[in-house]
């Protein structure tokens, strides 16, 4: 018995000893051999990290008006567990549906949400309708929560609010395409917000500390602090007042012309600070989610759209010819059409019969395609013309500080006569962007310098107080200051000549304005052109003698294919009139208070009467008409004017031609009547005692002289002509399929 007790005691003691040895070994293993692993695991349990959110930088206009900033926001949350206990699910669902506009079935799914074990969850955010709501809606949710507390005599309703931050754009749609926006997660999506996201958002700070199991910080905690770096604040070159003028004028044009889009950019040509930039249709960055069905509203055409510019591109061959001393404003050429070696078809002016023999200055004012083919293709030559295209920056990015800019493409096939000639009037193998066009005309307005456009005026680091100012950057001197001034004087007459100037719709009483219109027929996607669809534009600056603002206006597919002068010119006029007044630029007036106009050579008043030329020598009559800028044509080989049409004293329509007859009766030759109205043609032919045969309607496009019963007969064919805006060549039906299209002023 005693022996059995001793054995049992020995066995138990051995087991205890063995257990102790195992325990001791385990402790040794944990504390010595595996010490680092367990120490790290323990540290992970008592170590905590607290994130200190960085404040995203503000964006202001040049005058300090806030365009974008962070503001308090609130997210609505529900506690399914608490709501279930109180039995108020139906009230909560109905109430939040009415306040937030979220479908009841979606709120019900959140209010009754359970985990995989069938237990109600604790907290669920109501996205997207209740996510980061503004203060006004938050107050209404607070009232609803208080109502639930009172009705059910409880402090916990299962509905709550979490305070957060969100991006807010206080000016609503103003400069939306410049600013861009951040989504509800705070991620930058487009515009400046995207381009400067890293600088704007800064870097979150962190605090590392140690705590006990209940989360209470330990007295001897070894804290590590990583300071927060708040985002930089940006001041833009944009002026909110100018931006407002731009958007107001655009909105009116958008409603009237019903185009696909409108783009306007305004800048200070001396620094290339962008004063305003907008596109229509526009959007409100505070409500970006409302445009999901029309994502095209976010597209920034100003820097991302390439298109055939039409006649606004003519500033390049004009400036190049002036710089190379090739432009003689008094030299003459025969307008209407031109044939170039290596291309079988003629290239036309908008008025296919032309304006007769005119000066190159008048060719500029009328935006004659023939004039610019002569200047750019014949005088400068393809190689020098393309060099000026490059120098003006059309094959490069402008470098504007906005995301997504595309470069233009001007790449005519070498030795292809047609492609190289049509480049001279902005057609064919030439695609440009609005910002490139603005930058190019600023070369002329700024004394010949190509500069980098920019929208950021300065940045401020709130952590150090350091201010970084954007300095104007000159890329190259494209033409001399003297050539720029001379070119500017010609562009000024495009606007100031109220009879011939294609830019006359941009004329502003009391201010000197320089500019160029453009109307480019759009490709139809089948190798031809759709003459019912055009890109209309105006490019100009003012005052011409001391430019304060340069503006590009582009209208894509205006109603009735309105031309650049008629569609875009008035938009330019409205914007610049407001801006110059806002800038305090005084109007130029005479001593008696009247406005001063520049002297425009060969530019008569808007409506004049025909002078009395009957009985004058033909040479003297021609000189008088040329000096006073009349369109005319002499008929016959005599030395004296025996009759005229229209008669002396007749009020002339804009651009109406005067015919001088120096031989009576059927001895006189038949003048070229193409492009004239039927009424004018019949009057002239009646004076010549010629029979007439008429076919069609519109303007005369063909004339054929026959002998019938021993007498002369002139057959006239009429067709609609010039129905597509200013300076757009109109082809015959047969030529339409194979022509290279057209462009104009």
C-alpha positions in Angstrom: 0.0 0.0 0.0 2.8 2.4 1.0 4.8 1.3 -2.0 1.9 2.1 -4.3 1.5 5.5 -2.8 5.2 6.2 -3.3 5.0 5.1 -7.0 2.0 7.3 -7.5 3.7 10.3 -5.9 6.8 9.7 -8.0 4.7 9.5 -11.2 2.9 12.7 -10.4 6.1 14.4 -9.4 7.7 13.3 -12.6 4.9 14.6 -14.7 5.0 17.9 -12.9 8.7 18.1 -13.4 8.4 17.2 -17.0 5.6 19.8 -17.5 7.8 22.4 -15.8 10.7 21.5 -18.0 8.5 21.8 -21.1 7.1 25.1 -19.9 10.6 26.4 -19.1 11.7 25.3 -22.6 8.8 27.0 -24.2 9.5 30.2 -22.3 13.1 30.0 -23.3 12.1 29.5 -26.9 9.7 32.5 -26.8 11.9 34.9 -24.8 15.3 34.0 -26.2 15.1 32.1 -29.5 11.9 33.7 -30.9 12.2 36.9 -29.0 12.2 39.3 -32.1 9.0 37.8 -33.6 7.0 38.1 -30.4 8.4 41.5 -29.6 7.3 42.7 -33.0 3.9 41.2 -32.5 3.5 42.8 -29.1 4.6 46.1 -30.4 2.0 45.9 -33.2 -0.7 45.5 -30.5 0.3 48.5 -28.4 1.6 50.7 -31.3 -0.9 52.9 -33.0 -0.9 55.4 -35.9 -3.0 58.6 -36.0 -3.3 60.2 -39.5 -3.4 64.0 -39.6 -5.2 65.0 -42.9 -3.5 67.6 -45.1 -5.6 70.5 -46.2 -5.9 70.8 -50.0 -4.8 74.1 -51.3 -7.2 76.8 -52.5 -7.5 78.1 -56.0 -8.1 81.9 -56.5 -8.4 84.2 -59.5 -5.9 86.9 -60.1 -7.8 89.3 -57.7 -8.1 86.9 -54.8 -11.6 85.6 -55.5 -11.9 82.0 -54.3 -12.6 79.6 -57.2 -12.0 76.3 -55.3 -11.5 75.4 -51.7 -12.2 72.7 -49.1 -15.3 73.1 -47.0 -17.0 71.0 -44.2 -19.1 68.2 -45.5 -21.2 65.6 -43.8 -21.9 61.9 -44.5 -25.2 60.4 -43.4 -24.8 57.0 -41.6 -27.3 54.5 -40.3 -27.0 51.8 -37.5 -29.1 48.8 -38.6 -28.7 47.2 -35.1 -30.0 50.3 -33.2 -32.8 50.9 -35.7 -33.9 47.3 -35.4 -34.0 47.5 -31.6 -36.1 50.7 -31.7 -38.4 49.3 -34.5 -38.3 52.5 -36.5 -37.0 51.2 -39.8 -40.0 52.3 -41.8 -39.8 55.9 -40.5 -36.1 56.1 -41.1 -36.4 54.8 -44.7 -39.2 57.2 -45.6 -37.6 60.2 -43.9 -34.2 59.8 -45.5 -35.8 59.1 -48.9 -37.6 62.4 -48.7 -34.5 64.3 -47.6 -31.8 62.7 -49.8 -33.8 61.6 -52.8 -32.3 58.1 -52.6 -34.7 55.3 -53.7 -36.5 53.7 -50.8 -35.4 50.2 -51.7 -31.7 51.2 -51.6 -32.1 52.8 -48.2 -34.0 49.8 -47.0 -31.1 47.5 -48.0 -28.8 49.7 -45.9 -31.1 50.0 -42.9 -31.7 46.2 -42.7 -28.1 45.1 -43.6 -26.8 42.0 -41.8 -23.5 40.2 -41.6 -22.9 36.6 -42.7 -24.1 35.3 -39.4 -27.5 37.1 -39.7 -26.7 39.8 -37.1 -27.5 43.4 -37.9 -24.5 45.6 -38.8 -23.5 48.6 -36.8 -22.8 51.4 -39.3 -23.5 51.9 -43.0 -22.8 55.1 -45.1 -25.6 56.2 -47.4 -23.8 56.8 -50.7 -24.0 58.6 -53.0 -27.0 60.8 -52.1 -26.0 61.1 -48.4 -22.3 61.3 -49.0 -20.5 64.5 -48.2 -23.6 66.6 -48.2 -23.5 70.4 -47.7 -24.4 72.3 -44.5 -28.0 73.1 -45.6 -28.9 69.5 -46.1 -27.1 68.5 -43.0 -29.3 70.9 -41.0 -32.4 69.2 -42.4 -31.0 65.7 -41.5 -30.3 67.0 -37.9 -33.9 68.2 -37.6 -35.0 64.7 -38.7 -32.8 63.1 -36.1 -34.1 65.4 -33.3 -37.7 64.6 -34.4 -37.0 60.9 -34.0 -35.5 61.4 -30.6 -38.5 63.4 -29.4 -41.1 61.0 -30.8 -39.4 57.9 -29.4 -37.9 59.4 -26.2 -34.4 58.1 -27.0 -30.9 59.5 -27.4 -29.9 56.9 -30.0 -31.9 56.9 -33.2 -29.6 54.8 -35.4 -29.1 57.8 -37.7 -26.1 60.0 -37.5 -23.7 62.3 -39.4 -19.9 62.1 -39.9 -18.0 65.4 -40.4 -15.6 65.4 -43.3 -14.2 67.8 -45.9 -15.1 68.1 -49.6 -14.1 70.3 -52.6 -16.3 73.2 -53.3 -16.4 75.6 -56.3 -18.2 78.8 -55.1 -18.5 80.4 -58.6 -20.4 77.3 -59.9 -19.8 77.0 -63.6 -17.3 79.8 -63.9 -14.0 78.6 -65.5 -15.1 75.0 -65.0 -12.9 73.7 -67.8 -9.9 75.5 -66.3 -10.4 74.3 -62.7 -11.6 70.8 -63.4 -12.9 69.0 -60.3 -12.3 66.3 -57.7 -14.7 63.3 -57.3 -16.4 62.3 -54.1 -13.3 60.3 -53.0 -11.3 63.5 -53.3 -9.4 62.2 -56.4 -8.6 64.9 -59.0 -10.2 64.2 -62.4 -9.4 67.0 -64.8 -8.2 70.6 -65.2 -5.9 72.3 -62.8 -7.0 70.0 -60.0 -5.6 67.1 -62.0 -2.5 68.9 -63.4 -1.3 70.2 -60.1 -2.8 67.4 -57.9 0.4 66.6 -56.1 1.1 70.2 -55.1 -2.6 70.9 -54.2 -3.2 67.9 -52.0 0.0 68.1 -49.9 1.0 65.2 -47.7 -0.8 63.8 -44.7 0.9 63.9 -41.3 1.2 60.9 -38.9 1.6 60.4 -35.2 3.0 57.0 -34.0 2.3 56.2 -30.3 1.9 53.3 -27.8 -1.2 52.4 -25.8 -2.6 49.7 -23.6 -5.3 47.2 -24.5 -8.0 49.8 -24.0 -6.3 52.3 -26.4 -5.1 54.6 -23.6 -1.7 56.1 -24.4 1.1 54.7 -22.3 2.9 57.2 -20.0 6.3 56.2 -21.3 5.1 56.0 -24.9 7.9 56.6 -27.5 6.1 58.9 -29.9 7.2 59.6 -33.5 5.6 62.5 -35.3 5.6 63.1 -39.1 4.4 66.6 -39.7 1.6 67.4 -42.1 2.4 69.2 -45.3 -0.6 71.2 -46.4 -1.2 71.7 -50.1 0.0 74.8 -51.9 -2.4 77.7 -52.7 -2.7 78.7 -56.3 -3.5 82.2 -57.7 -4.5 82.1 -61.4 -4.1 84.6 -64.2 -7.9 84.2 -64.8 -9.9 87.3 -64.0 -13.4 86.3 -62.8 -15.0 89.4 -64.2 -13.5 88.9 -67.7 -14.5 85.2 -67.4 -18.0 86.2 -66.6 -18.2 88.5 -69.7 -16.9 85.7 -71.8 -19.4 83.2 -70.6 -22.3 85.6 -70.9 -21.5 86.4 -74.5 -21.0 82.7 -75.3 -24.3 81.8 -73.8 -26.2 84.2 -75.9 -24.4 83.0 -79.1 -25.0 79.4 -78.0 -28.8 79.9 -77.7 -29.0 81.9 -81.0 -26.7 79.9 -83.3 -27.3 76.4 -81.7 -23.8 75.1 -82.5 -22.2 71.9 -81.4 -19.8 73.9 -79.3 -18.2 77.3 -78.7 -14.7 78.0 -77.4 -13.3 81.4 -76.3 -9.9 82.1 -75.0 -8.6 85.6 -73.9 -5.1 86.5 -72.9 -2.8 89.4 -72.2 -0.5 89.3 -75.3 2.4 91.0 -73.5 2.7 88.2 -71.0 0.4 85.4 -72.4 -1.4 85.3 -69.1 -4.8 83.6 -69.8 -7.5 86.1 -68.6 -10.4 83.8 -69.5 -11.1 80.4 -71.1 -14.4 78.7 -71.6 -16.3 76.1 -73.6 -20.0 75.7 -74.3 -21.7 73.5 -73.3 -20.4 74.0 -69.8 -20.8 72.1 -66.5 -21.0 72.7 -62.7 -18.1 71.0 -61.0 -20.1 70.8 -57.8 -22.6 68.5 -59.5 -20.3 66.6 -61.9 -22.4 63.4 -61.5 -25.4 65.1 -63.2 -23.6 65.0 -66.6 -23.0 61.2 -66.8 -25.2 61.0 -69.8 -23.3 63.8 -71.6 -19.6 63.3 -70.9 -18.7 65.6 -73.8 -19.3 68.6 -71.6 -16.1 67.9 -69.8 -14.0 68.1 -73.0 -11.7 71.1 -73.1 -11.9 72.1 -76.8 -9.5 75.0 -76.2 -6.5 72.7 -75.9 -7.7 69.3 -77.2 -9.6 69.9 -80.4 -7.8 69.9 -83.8 -9.5 71.4 -86.9 -8.9 73.1 -90.2 -8.8 76.8 -89.3 -9.7 78.4 -92.6 -8.7 82.1 -93.0 -7.5 82.8 -89.5 -4.4 80.8 -90.6 -3.7 83.5 -93.2 -1.9 85.6 -90.6 1.1 83.3 -91.1 1.7 83.9 -94.8 0.9 87.5 -94.3 3.4 88.0 -91.5 6.0 85.9 -93.4 5.6 88.0 -96.5 5.9 91.2 -94.6 9.0 89.9 -92.7 10.6 88.9 -96.0 9.8 92.3 -97.6 7.6 90.6 -100.2 4.3 92.2 -99.3 3.4 95.3 -101.3 0.0 96.5 -100.4 -0.3 98.6 -103.5 0.7 95.8 -105.9 -2.3 94.3 -107.9 -3.4 90.9 -109.0 -6.4 89.4 -110.7 -8.8 87.9 -108.1 -11.3 85.1 -108.5 -9.2 82.1 -109.3 -5.7 80.9 -109.7 -4.0 78.0 -111.3 -0.9 76.5 -109.9 1.7 74.4 -111.7 1.2 70.7 -111.0 -2.5 70.9 -110.2 -5.1 70.7 -112.9 -8.0 72.6 -111.2 -8.1 76.3 -110.2 -8.3 77.4 -106.6 -11.1 80.0 -106.1 -12.0 83.0 -104.0 -15.4 82.9 -102.3 -16.7 85.0 -105.1 -15.7 82.8 -107.9 -15.8 85.6 -110.5 -13.6 87.6 -108.2 -13.4 91.3 -107.5 -11.5 92.2 -110.6 -7.9 93.5 -110.4 -7.4 94.5 -106.8 -4.5 95.4 -104.5 -3.0 92.9 -102.2 -4.2 95.1 -99.3 -7.8 94.8 -100.5 -7.1 91.1 -101.0 -6.2 90.9 -97.3 -9.4 92.8 -96.3 -11.6 90.6 -98.5 -9.7 87.5 -97.3 -9.0 86.5 -100.9 -7.7 83.0 -101.2 -6.0 83.9 -104.4 -4.1 86.7 -102.7 -2.8 84.3 -100.0 -1.8 81.6 -102.5 0.3 84.2 -104.2 1.8 85.4 -101.0 2.3 82.1 -99.3 2.9 79.6 -102.1 4.3 81.7 -105.0 6.2 84.5 -103.1 7.3 82.8 -99.9 7.4 79.3 -101.5 6.4 76.1 -99.7 9.7 75.7 -97.8 9.7 79.2 -96.3 6.0 79.1 -95.6 6.3 75.8 -93.6 9.3 77.3 -91.7 7.0 80.2 -90.6 4.3 77.7 -89.7 6.8 76.0 -87.4 8.1 79.3 -86.1 4.6 80.3 -85.1 4.4 77.1 -83.1 1.7 75.2 -85.1 3.6 71.8 -85.0 4.4 72.0 -81.3 2.6 72.1 -78.0 2.2 75.6 -76.7 3.2 74.4 -73.2 0.1 75.8 -71.4 -0.2 74.5 -67.9 -3.4 72.5 -68.4 -3.6 68.7 -68.9 -4.2 67.0 -72.2 -3.0 69.6 -74.7 -2.6 68.2 -78.2 -0.2 69.5 -80.8 -1.3 70.8 -84.2 -0.4 68.9 -87.4 0.6 70.8 -90.6 2.1 68.2 -92.9 1.5 68.7 -96.6 3.0 66.1 -98.8 6.3 67.3 -100.3 6.0 68.3 -103.9 2.2 68.1 -103.8 1.2 71.4 -105.3 -2.4 71.4 -104.1 -1.6 70.6 -100.5 1.2 73.1 -100.2 -0.9 75.9 -101.9 -4.0 75.4 -99.8 -2.0 75.6 -96.6 -1.7 79.3 -97.4 -5.4 79.8 -96.7 -5.7 77.4 -93.8 -7.1 74.4 -95.7 -6.2 70.8 -96.4 -3.2 69.3 -94.6 -3.4 71.7 -91.7 -5.0 71.0 -88.3 -4.6 73.4 -85.4 -5.9 74.0 -81.9 -7.6 77.1 -80.5 -4.8 77.8 -78.1 -2.3 77.6 -80.9 -4.3 80.1 -82.9 -4.4 82.5 -79.9 -0.7 82.1 -79.3 0.1 82.7 -83.0 -1.8 86.0 -83.3 -0.3 87.1 -80.0 3.1 87.0 -81.9 1.8 89.9 -84.0 0.2 91.7 -81.0 3.4 91.4 -78.8 6.0 92.7 -81.2 6.9 89.4 -82.9 7.5 87.2 -79.9 6.2 83.7 -79.5 5.4 83.1 -75.8 4.2 80.3 -73.6 0.6 80.8 -72.4 -0.1 80.1 -68.8 -3.0 80.1 -66.3 -1.0 80.0 -63.0 0.1 83.4 -61.8 1.7 82.3 -58.5 1.8 79.6 -55.9 2.1 79.9 -52.1 3.4 77.2 -49.8 1.4 77.7 -46.6 4.0 75.6 -44.7 6.9 78.0 -45.4 5.2 81.1 -46.8 7.3 80.9 -49.9 5.7 82.5 -53.0 6.6 81.3 -56.5 5.7 83.6 -59.3 5.3 82.4 -62.9 7.4 84.6 -65.2 6.5 85.3 -68.8 8.5 82.9 -71.1 9.6 83.8 -74.6 10.1 80.9 -76.9 11.5 82.8 -79.9 11.4 86.0 -81.9 9.4 84.9 -84.9 9.3 88.2 -86.8 10.8 91.7 -86.1 8.9 94.2 -84.1 8.7 96.4 -87.2 7.2 93.6 -89.2 4.7 92.8 -86.4 3.6 96.5 -86.4 3.2 96.5 -90.2 1.2 93.3 -90.2 -1.0 94.6 -87.4 -1.8 97.7 -89.5 -3.2 95.4 -92.2 -5.2 93.3 -89.8 -6.6 96.5 -88.4 -8.0 97.4 -91.8 -9.7 94.0 -92.0 -12.0 95.2 -89.2 -12.0 99.0 -89.8 -13.0 98.8 -93.5 -16.8 98.6 -93.1 -17.4 97.9 -96.7 -14.8 95.3 -97.7 -13.4 94.1 -94.4 -14.5 90.6 -93.5 -14.0 91.5 -89.8 -16.3 94.5 -89.9 -18.7 92.8 -87.5 -16.0 93.0 -84.8 -15.7 96.8 -85.2 -15.9 98.6 -81.9 -16.7 102.3 -81.9 -13.9 104.3 -80.3 -11.4 101.4 -80.2 -8.9 100.3 -82.7 -9.3 96.6 -83.4 -7.2 94.2 -85.4 -8.3 90.8 -86.4 -9.0 88.0 -88.9 -12.1 86.0 -89.6 -12.1 82.3 -90.5 -14.7 80.0 -92.0 -13.7 76.4 -92.8 -16.0 73.9 -94.4 -15.9 70.6 -92.5 -15.0 67.3 -94.1 -17.9 64.9 -94.6 -16.0 61.8 -93.7 -16.3 60.5 -97.3 -13.4 62.3 -98.8 -15.4 65.4 -99.6 -16.8 68.4 -97.7 -20.2 69.2 -96.2 -21.0 72.8 -97.1 -23.8 72.9 -94.5 -21.3 72.4 -91.7 -18.5 75.0 -91.0 -16.1 76.0 -88.3 -16.5 79.7 -87.8 -13.9 81.8 -85.9 -12.6 85.2 -85.2 -9.1 86.0 -83.9 -8.2 89.5 -82.9 -6.9 92.0 -80.3 -7.4 95.6 -79.1 -6.4 98.3 -78.9 -4.4 97.6 -82.1 -1.8 100.3 -81.3 -1.3 99.1 -77.6 -2.9 95.6 -77.2 -4.4 94.8 -73.8 -6.3 91.7 -74.8 -6.2 89.1 -77.5 -9.3 86.9 -78.0 -10.0 83.7 -80.0 -13.7 82.8 -80.7 -14.5 79.5 -82.3 -18.0 78.2 -83.2 -18.4 74.7 -84.4 -21.3 74.3 -86.8 -23.3 77.4 -86.2 -26.9 77.4 -87.6 -27.2 78.2 -91.3 -23.4 77.7 -91.7 -22.9 81.3 -90.6 -19.4 82.6 -91.5 -16.6 83.6 -89.1 -17.3 87.3 -89.5 -21.1 87.1 -89.0 -21.1 84.4 -86.3 -17.9 84.8 -84.3 -17.2 88.6 -84.9 -20.2 89.8 -82.8 -19.1 87.5 -79.9 -15.6 89.0 -80.0 -17.1 92.5 -80.1 -19.3 92.0 -77.1 -16.5 90.5 -75.0 -13.8 93.0 -75.9 -16.2 96.0 -75.5 -16.9 95.0 -71.9 -13.3 94.1 -71.1 -11.7 97.3 -72.3 -14.3 99.3 -70.4 -13.6 97.1 -67.3 -9.9 97.6 -67.7 -10.4 101.4 -67.9 -9.0 101.7 -71.4 -10.3 105.0 -72.7 -12.0 105.4 -76.1 -10.3 107.5 -78.6 -12.5 110.5 -79.5 -12.2 113.8 -81.4 -12.3 117.2 -79.8 -16.1 117.4 -80.4 -16.7 114.1 -78.7 -16.9 112.0 -81.8 -15.0 108.7 -82.2 -11.8 108.7 -84.2 -11.5 106.1 -87.0 -8.2 105.0 -88.6 -7.6 106.0 -92.1 -8.5 103.1 -94.3 -7.1 103.2 -97.8 -9.7 102.3 -100.4 -12.3 101.9 -97.7 -15.4 104.0 -98.5 -18.4 104.5 -96.2 -20.9 101.7 -95.8 -23.3 103.0 -98.5 -22.5 105.5 -101.2 -24.1 106.7 -104.5 -22.6 106.1 -107.9 -20.6 109.1 -109.1 -21.4 110.8 -112.5 -18.8 109.4 -114.9 -20.6 109.9 -118.3 -18.5 112.0 -120.6 -15.3 111.6 -118.7 -12.2 110.0 -120.2 -12.0 106.3 -119.4 -8.6 106.7 -117.8 -9.7 109.5 -115.5 -12.9 107.6 -114.6 -10.8 104.5 -113.7 -8.4 106.5 -111.5 -11.3 108.1 -109.7 -13.0 104.8 -109.0 -9.8 103.1 -107.9 -8.9 106.0 -105.5 -12.3 105.9 -103.9 -12.4 102.1 -103.7 -15.3 101.3 -106.0 -15.6 97.9 -107.8 -15.9 98.6 -111.5 -15.4 97.2 -114.9 -15.0 98.9 -118.3 -16.8 97.6 -121.3 -15.6 98.5 -124.8 -12.4 99.9 -126.3 -13.3 103.6 -126.5 -11.5 106.4 -124.8 -14.6 108.1 -123.4 -17.3 106.9 -121.1 -20.6 107.1 -123.1 -22.9 105.5 -120.4 -22.7 103.8 -117.1 -24.6 101.4 -114.9 -25.8 102.0 -112.2 -26.8 105.6 -113.1 -25.2 108.5 -111.3 -26.7 109.1 -107.9 -27.9 105.5 -107.5 -27.3 104.2 -103.9 -24.9 101.2 -104.2 -25.3 98.0 -102.3 -22.2 96.7 -100.5 -19.7 95.5 -103.1 -21.9 96.4 -106.1 -19.9 96.9 -109.3 -20.1 99.9 -111.6 -19.9 99.3 -115.3 -18.4 101.9 -117.6 -19.4 101.7 -121.3 -17.0 103.3 -123.8 -18.7 102.0 -126.9 -22.3 102.0 -127.7 -24.5 99.2 -129.1 -23.4 95.8 -130.3 -19.9 96.9 -131.0 -18.9 96.5 -127.3 -17.5 93.2 -125.9 -19.6 91.4 -123.3 -18.1 91.8 -119.7 -17.6 88.9 -117.3 -20.9 88.8 -115.4 -20.2 85.7 -113.3 -21.0 86.3 -109.6 -23.4 89.2 -110.4 -27.1 89.3 -109.8 -29.5 88.8 -112.6 -30.8 92.4 -112.3 -27.4 93.9 -112.7 -26.5 91.6 -115.6 -29.8 92.4 -117.5 -29.2 96.2 -117.1 -25.7 96.0 -118.5 -26.8 93.7 -121.4 -29.7 95.9 -122.2 -27.3 98.9 -122.5 -25.3 96.8 -124.9 -28.6 95.9 -126.9 -27.9 92.2 -126.5 -30.6 89.5 -126.2 -30.7 87.5 -123.0 -31.6 83.8 -122.2 -31.8 82.9 -118.5 -31.7 79.5 -116.8 -31.8 78.8 -113.0 -32.0 81.0 -109.9 -29.5 82.9 -107.8 -26.3 84.4 -109.1 -24.7 84.1 -112.5 -22.3 81.2 -112.6 -22.0 80.7 -116.4 -22.4 82.9 -119.5 -22.3 81.8 -123.1 -22.3 84.2 -126.1 -24.1 83.0 -129.3 -25.2 84.5 -132.6 -28.9 83.9 -133.3 -30.6 85.2 -136.4 -27.6 87.5 -137.0 -27.8 89.0 -133.5 -25.9 88.4 -130.4 -27.5 86.3 -127.7 -26.0 85.8 -124.2 -27.2 82.7 -122.3 -26.9 83.1 -118.5 -27.0 80.2 -116.1 -27.8 81.0 -112.5 -27.1 79.0 -109.3 -27.2 79.6 -105.6 -23.8 81.1 -104.6 -22.1 82.4 -101.5 -24.7 80.9 -99.2 -22.2 79.5 -96.7 -20.9 82.7 -95.0 -18.0 84.9 -95.9 -15.3 83.9 -98.3 -16.2 80.3 -98.8 -15.6 79.0 -102.3 -18.7 77.4 -103.7 -18.1 74.6 -106.2 -20.4 73.4 -109.0 -22.0 70.1 -108.5 -19.5 68.4 -110.8 -16.5 69.8 -109.0 -18.0 69.1 -105.6 -17.0 65.5 -105.5 -13.4 66.0 -106.4 -12.5 69.5 -105.2 -10.2 69.9 -102.2 -12.9 71.8 -100.4 -12.6 75.4 -99.4 -12.1 78.0 -96.6 -12.6 81.6 -96.2 -12.9 84.6 -94.1 
